[in-house]
Amino acid sequence: MTFDVPDNTSSENPGADTNIPDPGVGPESTVPPTESEARGADVIGVRRGMFGSRDTGDTSGYGRLVRPVLLPGSTPPPYGGYFDEVVDALTTALGGNGTGFAEAVEKIVVFRGELTLHVRREHLEPVARALRDDPALRFELCLGVNGVHYPEDTGRELHAVYQLRSITHNRTLRVEACAPDADPHIPSLFPVYPTTDWHERETYDFFGIVFDGHPSLTRITMPDDWRGHPQRKDYPLGGIPVEYKGARIPPPDERRAYS
C-alpha cells in the first residue's frame, strides 16, 4: 500500500502546529523529573508508593514507584517578556531605599510562564513596599496569601505565597517567603496590603504560620481551641476525634461497622 505525499514536504515540517508549548512552558504542560533535574531543580526528598501508605500492604500496584520530590530551581537571566523589566526595576528601587536586591531576594524562578521572587522573610515588607510604590512596578493589588508545607525541605518547611497584580501595567507576580517549623514567623503584609487581613488569618489557621504585626491573628475557620493545623502534610487524615456540642464522634477508623 502506498500513500500520496505532497511535493512540498520537507524535513522542517512547515505545516506543524507552532502553538504547542515546549515542555515546562504554560499551565498545560507537565515537566518530567529528568528534564526538571536538567534545569537545576532542587531535590528535597524521595516519594515512594502512590498514596503515601506506610503501615499497611500496598493494594494500588504502585508500591514500587519511586519519584524525587522536586522544587523548581533558580532561573538565570534573561527571563523573557516583562520579567526582566520587573527585576531591573525592583533592583533599582531596593537600591534606592538602602535594601540590596541580592540581600533581599534569595532566588528568582521562572517556571511554566510565571515569575516568582523568593524573598528572605526579614526583607519581605520593604520588598512589598517597593513593588507597590515604585512607578515602574505598581503592583497595587494583593490577590491573596497561600500557605504551603514541605516537610522534606529542612529549615524551610513553611512557605507563604503572595499573588500580586499590577493594574497599572497589567502584570502578575508571585512573592514567596519561607520559615522553618521551629520558628514559623513571617512578617505580616497587612501594613502594605490591608486586604491580606483575612488571608493571613486563614494561612495561620490551616498551616500555623505566625504573621508578626498582624492586627488580629486568630483562627478564622477552625474553633479557637482547635489543636493543630489541618492543611499541614504531617496532620493525620481520617483519625481525628470530632466533638460536637459535647458529643464525641469517633474517627472513621474507630466507628462501628454494620456490614
FILUMSE-526357 format. One record per residue (C-alpha): residue number from 1; residue in three letters; x, y, z. Coordinates in pm, 1 decimal. Example, Ala and Ser with C-alpha at 12.3 -4.5 7.8 and 13.67 -1.06 7.14 Angstrom:
// residues 2
  num  residu         X         Y         Z
    1     ALA    1230.0    -450.0     780.0
    2     SER    1367.0    -106.0     714.0
This chain:
// residues 259
  num  residu         X         Y         Z
    1     MET       0.0       0.0       0.0
    2     THR     128.9     345.3     -90.6
    3     PHE      27.0     695.5       9.7
    4     ASP      48.5    1017.8    -186.7
    5     VAL     294.2    1260.1     -29.3
    6     PRO     279.2    1633.4    -118.7
    7     ASP     575.9    1752.7    -321.6
    8     ASN     649.4    2039.6     -82.0
    9     THR     705.9    1812.8     218.5
   10     SER    1037.4    1889.1     385.2
   11     SER    1224.0    1772.2     691.1
   12     GLU    1141.6    2101.9     864.7
   13     ASN     768.6    2016.5     866.5
   14     PRO     641.0    2367.4     786.5
   15     GLY     282.3    2264.1     847.7
   16     ALA     341.8    2166.8    1211.8
   17     ASP     139.0    2334.6    1481.0
   18     THR     357.3    2612.1    1622.2
   19     ASN     120.4    2677.5    1913.6
   20     ILE     215.2    2361.9    2101.0
   21     PRO     407.0    2476.1    2411.6
   22     ASP     752.7    2348.2    2490.2
   23     PRO     780.1    2120.6    2794.9
   24     GLY     771.4    2332.6    3105.2
   25     VAL     609.8    2633.9    2936.1
   26     GLY     246.3    2710.7    3008.7
   27     PRO      -0.3    2556.5    3251.4
   28     GLU     -93.5    2273.7    3012.3
   29     SER     245.6    2105.8    3017.4
   30     THR     396.6    1854.4    3255.8
   31     VAL     767.7    1853.6    3325.3
   32     PRO     916.8    1505.2    3365.8
   33     PRO    1164.9    1465.6    3651.2
   34     THR    1462.5    1416.4    3422.4
   35     GLU    1401.2    1746.4    3246.9
   36     SER    1340.1    1928.5    3575.7
   37     GLU    1670.4    1799.8    3708.7
   38     ALA    1843.4    1918.2    3392.0
   39     ARG    1703.5    2263.8    3456.5
   40     GLY    1856.7    2275.3    3802.7
   41     ALA    1557.2    2172.4    4011.8
   42     ASP    1603.8    2136.1    4386.8
   43     VAL    1553.2    1776.2    4504.1
   44     ILE    1418.7    1791.8    4859.9
   45     GLY    1316.8    1430.2    4910.7
   46     VAL    1202.0    1099.2    4763.5
   47     ARG     842.0     980.6    4744.4
   48     ARG     775.0     606.4    4746.8
   49     GLY     448.3     442.8    4652.4
   50     MET     140.0     616.2    4519.3
   51     PHE     -86.4     716.5    4805.9
   52     GLY     151.4     756.8    5098.0
   53     SER      50.2     442.7    5289.5
   54     ARG     335.0     312.2    5505.5
   55     ASP     179.7      87.3    5768.8
   56     THR     -36.6    -141.6    5551.5
   57     GLY      18.0    -360.6    5249.8
   58     ASP      10.2    -186.0    4914.2
   59     THR    -300.3    -266.5    4707.7
   60     SER    -266.0       0.9    4440.4
   61     GLY       1.0    -165.4    4229.7
   62     TYR     224.9     139.1    4270.9
   63     GLY     415.4      22.5    4577.1
   64     ARG     749.1      15.4    4393.6
   65     LEU     705.5     360.4    4241.1
   66     VAL     990.3     593.7    4339.5
   67     ARG     982.9     964.0    4249.2
   68     PRO    1202.5    1254.6    4356.8
   69     VAL    1026.9    1545.3    4529.4
   70     LEU    1129.6    1846.0    4320.9
   71     LEU    1107.0    2221.9    4354.5
   72     PRO    1193.1    2449.7    4060.7
   73     GLY    1547.9    2578.2    4083.5
   74     SER    1681.8    2927.3    4027.9
   75     THR    1644.4    3066.2    3674.3
   76     PRO    1936.7    3254.0    3516.8
   77     PRO    1870.3    3577.4    3324.2
   78     PRO    1739.6    3679.0    3079.6
   79     TYR    1393.7    3578.0    3197.5
   80     GLY    1188.7    3685.0    2895.4
   81     GLY     882.3    3903.9    2848.7
   82     TYR     829.5    4175.0    3106.8
   83     PHE    1004.5    3969.6    3375.2
   84     ASP    1340.9    4135.1    3304.4
   85     GLU    1183.2    4480.5    3334.4
   86     VAL    1028.6    4390.0    3670.2
   87     VAL    1355.0    4251.7    3809.4
   88     ASP    1556.0    4552.6    3687.0
   89     ALA    1303.2    4799.9    3828.5
   90     LEU    1295.0    4619.5    4163.5
   91     THR    1675.0    4613.8    4177.5
   92     THR    1679.9    4991.8    4127.9
   93     ALA    1401.4    5052.1    4380.7
   94     LEU    1563.2    4840.7    4652.9
   95     GLY    1897.2    5009.4    4593.4
   96     GLY    1733.1    5347.1    4640.8
   97     ASN    1585.0    5262.6    4982.6
   98     GLY    1900.5    5101.2    5118.3
   99     THR    1798.3    4738.0    5074.8
  100     GLY    2021.3    4545.6    4837.8
  101     PHE    1849.1    4321.9    4583.7
  102     ALA    2088.8    4032.5    4638.8
  103     GLU    2040.0    4064.4    5013.6
  104     ALA    1659.4    4063.6    4995.0
  105     VAL    1585.1    3822.5    4709.0
  106     GLU    1706.3    3469.3    4762.4
  107     LYS    1636.3    3341.9    4412.5
  108     ILE    1426.9    3409.8    4102.9
  109     VAL    1224.5    3129.9    3945.4
  110     VAL    1056.4    3138.5    3605.2
  111     PHE     850.1    2822.4    3572.2
  112     ARG     563.0    2749.0    3335.0
  113     GLY     537.5    3109.7    3225.5
  114     GLU     519.7    3255.9    3577.7
  115     LEU     767.8    3471.0    3771.6
  116     THR     831.3    3401.4    4140.8
  117     LEU    1056.2    3604.3    4368.1
  118     HIS    1178.0    3408.0    4670.1
  119     VAL    1230.6    3678.0    4932.5
  120     ARG    1406.0    3634.8    5265.3
  121     ARG    1144.3    3682.5    5532.3
  122     GLU    1321.6    3966.4    5714.2
  123     HIS    1308.6    4171.9    5392.4
  124     LEU     952.8    4083.0    5290.2
  125     GLU     790.5    4412.3    5390.1
  126     PRO    1039.9    4650.8    5220.1
  127     VAL    1026.0    4440.3    4903.5
  128     ALA     644.7    4454.2    4906.1
  129     ARG     650.5    4832.4    4955.4
  130     ALA     887.3    4874.5    4663.1
  131     LEU     668.7    4653.8    4443.4
  132     ARG     361.9    4858.4    4539.2
  133     ASP     500.4    5213.5    4531.8
  134     ASP     762.5    5228.5    4258.8
  135     PRO     611.4    5384.2    3940.5
  136     ALA     782.5    5126.6    3719.1
  137     LEU     629.3    4840.1    3918.0
  138     ARG     295.9    4943.9    4071.1
  139     PHE     178.0    4606.2    4198.7
  140     GLU    -115.1    4768.4    4378.0
  141     LEU    -323.6    4459.7    4445.0
  142     CYS    -251.1    4151.6    4653.8
  143     LEU    -486.0    3875.6    4541.5
  144     GLY    -431.1    3653.1    4843.0
  145     VAL    -193.4    3451.4    5056.4
  146     ASN    -144.9    3076.6    5025.0
  147     GLY      34.8    2850.4    5267.0
  148     VAL     244.1    2552.8    5158.3
  149     HIS     404.5    2286.3    5375.2
  150     TYR     709.8    2094.3    5255.3
  151     PRO     811.6    1858.9    5538.8
  152     GLU    1115.9    1741.6    5340.2
  153     ASP    1251.0    2093.8    5284.4
  154     THR    1459.5    2105.2    5601.5
  155     GLY    1480.8    2450.5    5756.1
  156     ARG    1227.6    2589.1    5503.4
  157     GLU     922.5    2376.5    5574.0
  158     LEU     658.1    2653.6    5577.0
  159     HIS     604.9    2882.3    5276.9
  160     ALA     378.5    3187.2    5243.3
  161     VAL     296.2    3269.8    4881.6
  162     TYR     157.3    3610.8    4781.8
  163     GLN      -4.9    3669.9    4443.0
  164     LEU      40.6    4030.5    4327.7
  165     ARG    -125.8    4213.8    4042.8
  166     SER     -34.5    4540.2    3872.7
  167     ILE    -347.8    4707.1    3742.5
  168     THR    -140.6    4992.5    3600.6
  169     HIS      88.8    4772.9    3389.6
  170     ASN    -136.0    4463.2    3357.0
  171     ARG     123.3    4229.2    3508.3
  172     THR     127.4    3948.2    3762.4
  173     LEU     394.3    3839.0    4005.9
  174     ARG     436.3    3585.2    4284.3
  175     VAL     632.1    3659.1    4602.6
  176     GLU     726.5    3369.2    4828.2
  177     ALA     881.8    3369.2    5175.6
  178     CYS     963.8    3070.6    5393.7
  179     ALA    1018.6    2986.6    5760.2
  180     PRO    1126.6    2674.2    5948.3
  181     ASP     889.4    2465.8    6159.5
  182     ALA    1091.1    2556.4    6467.5
  183     ASP    1043.3    2931.8    6406.2
  184     PRO     724.2    2976.8    6198.9
  185     HIS     732.8    3359.1    6193.4
  186     ILE     691.3    3571.7    5879.6
  187     PRO     624.7    3950.0    5881.7
  188     SER     264.1    4041.3    5807.8
  189     LEU     196.7    4236.9    5489.4
  190     PHE    -117.7    4391.7    5635.7
  191     PRO      55.0    4735.2    5665.9
  192     VAL     131.6    4722.1    5291.4
  193     TYR    -171.9    4533.7    5159.4
  194     PRO    -464.7    4559.3    5407.0
  195     THR    -661.4    4304.8    5201.5
  196     THR    -429.4    4032.8    5335.3
  197     ASP    -606.0    4054.1    5674.4
  198     TRP    -831.3    3750.6    5637.2
  199     HIS    -594.0    3566.3    5402.8
  200     GLU    -313.9    3568.5    5659.1
  201     ARG    -557.7    3457.3    5928.2
  202     GLU    -661.7    3162.0    5711.8
  203     THR    -299.1    3069.4    5641.9
  204     TYR    -224.5    3086.2    6013.8
  205     ASP    -530.7    2874.5    6090.9
  206     PHE    -450.9    2596.6    5843.5
  207     PHE     -69.3    2597.9    5836.5
  208     GLY      46.1    2755.3    6164.1
  209     ILE     246.9    3039.4    6006.9
  210     VAL     263.1    3327.4    6256.4
  211     PHE     241.4    3663.6    6077.6
  212     ASP     419.0    3911.6    6301.8
  213     GLY     249.0    4250.2    6314.9
  214     HIS     -96.6    4127.1    6211.0
  215     PRO    -365.7    4327.5    6398.2
  216     SER    -574.9    4022.4    6496.3
  217     LEU    -412.2    3689.5    6419.2
  218     THR    -685.2    3448.0    6530.0
  219     ARG    -835.0    3138.7    6373.9
  220     ILE   -1088.5    3209.3    6102.9
  221     THR   -1236.2    2864.8    6024.2
  222     MET   -1142.1    2618.4    6296.8
  223     PRO   -1256.2    2666.0    6660.9
  224     ASP   -1027.4    2881.1    6875.0
  225     ASP    -924.3    2585.7    7092.0
  226     TRP    -853.6    2351.1    6798.0
  227     ARG    -519.7    2175.0    6825.4
  228     GLY    -303.2    2157.6    6515.1
  229     HIS    -328.1    2297.4    6164.1
  230     PRO    -533.8    2078.7    5929.4
  231     GLN    -365.7    2152.6    5593.5
  232     ARG     -15.0    2064.6    5702.3
  233     LYS     112.1    1745.4    5542.3
  234     ASP     200.2    1595.0    5880.3
  235     TYR    -159.5    1632.2    6001.5
  236     PRO    -339.8    1296.0    6047.3
  237     LEU    -604.8    1207.8    5789.5
  238     GLY    -925.4    1037.6    5899.1
  239     GLY    -818.6     982.7    6256.9
  240     ILE    -927.3    1299.7    6436.8
  241     PRO   -1200.0    1264.7    6703.0
  242     VAL   -1464.1    1532.2    6648.2
  243     GLU   -1655.6    1693.2    6931.5
  244     TYR   -1993.2    1845.3    6852.7
  245     LYS   -2196.1    2009.6    7128.8
  246     GLY   -2040.2    1787.9    7391.4
  247     ALA   -2083.4    1461.3    7199.3
  248     ARG   -1770.8    1283.3    7085.5
  249     ILE   -1779.7    1137.4    6734.3
  250     PRO   -1505.0     876.6    6689.1
  251     PRO   -1273.5     897.8    6388.7
  252     PRO   -1373.0     691.2    6083.5
  253     ASP   -1134.2     406.0    6158.2
  254     GLU   -1290.1     355.6    6502.4
  255     ARG   -1660.1     372.4    6413.5
  256     ARG   -1895.8      74.9    6434.3
  257     ALA   -1936.5    -122.6    6112.7
  258     TYR   -2283.0    -251.9    6019.5
  259     SER   -2193.8    -465.3    5719.4
